[in-house]
Amino acid sequence: MSSDRRHKNKNIKKEYELEYVAEDVGNHITNLRTAAKMTRYQLALCTGLKESVIMRIEKGICEPKLNTLFRIINGLDMKPADFWKVFN
């Protein structure tokens, strides 16, 4: 991720007083996917999403819709509550 995008994400966190941004969710998805020994391609097959969509979400380039997040969570064979535990 470029330093400009990181700087923008930090500004968004401050401006809106957010604790987490899309980049944090994307990093979490990447960590879960690699822990499950899955490639982006394999996750794409499980979710019906394009591999490029998963890549953009993981890199924090785009903010996924709730429906897309649920598809990813299901593709990782997780319950939504377990997915969000790390953010508590």
C-alpha positions in Angstrom: 0.0 0.0 0.0 1.3 3.4 -0.9 2.3 5.8 1.9 -0.3 8.3 0.5 -3.1 5.8 1.1 -1.8 5.0 4.6 -1.7 8.7 5.4 -5.3 9.1 4.0 -6.5 6.2 6.2 -5.0 7.8 9.3 -6.6 11.1 8.5 -10.0 9.4 8.0 -9.6 7.7 11.4 -8.9 11.0 13.1 -11.5 13.0 11.2 -14.3 10.6 11.9 -13.0 9.4 15.2 -13.0 5.8 13.9 -11.1 3.1 15.6 -10.9 0.9 12.4 -11.0 1.6 8.7 -11.2 -0.6 5.6 -7.5 -1.3 5.7 -7.8 -2.9 9.1 -10.7 -5.2 7.9 -8.7 -6.1 4.8 -5.6 -7.0 6.9 -7.8 -9.2 9.1 -9.2 -11.0 6.1 -5.7 -11.5 4.8 -4.5 -12.9 8.1 -7.5 -15.3 8.3 -7.1 -16.4 4.7 -3.4 -17.2 5.1 -3.9 -18.9 8.4 -6.4 -21.2 6.6 -3.8 -21.8 3.9 -6.0 -20.4 1.3 -5.0 -18.4 -1.8 -7.1 -15.4 -3.0 -8.2 -17.6 -5.9 -9.5 -20.3 -3.5 -11.3 -17.7 -1.5 -12.8 -16.3 -4.6 -14.1 -19.7 -5.6 -15.7 -20.2 -2.2 -17.4 -16.8 -2.2 -18.3 -16.3 -5.9 -16.3 -13.1 -5.8 -13.6 -12.1 -8.3 -10.1 -12.6 -7.1 -9.4 -8.9 -7.9 -12.3 -7.8 -5.6 -10.8 -9.8 -2.7 -7.3 -8.3 -3.4 -8.7 -4.7 -3.3 -10.6 -5.5 -0.1 -7.5 -7.0 1.5 -5.3 -4.1 0.5 -7.9 -1.6 1.9 -8.4 0.0 -1.5 -12.2 -0.4 -1.3 -14.7 -0.8 1.5 -16.7 -4.0 1.1 -20.5 -4.0 1.4 -21.9 -5.9 4.2 -23.2 -8.6 1.8 -19.7 -9.0 0.4 -18.2 -9.3 3.9 -20.7 -12.0 4.8 -19.7 -13.9 1.7 -16.0 -13.7 2.7 -16.7 -14.7 6.3 -18.7 -17.7 5.0 -15.9 -18.5 2.5 -13.5 -18.6 5.5 -15.8 -21.0 7.2 -16.4 -18.7 10.1 -19.3 -17.2 12.0 -19.7 -13.4 11.8 -19.3 -13.1 15.6 -15.9 -14.9 15.5 -14.8 -12.7 12.6 -15.4 -9.5 14.5 -13.9 -10.7 17.9 -10.5 -9.2 17.0 -12.0 -5.8 16.8 -13.2 -5.8 20.4 
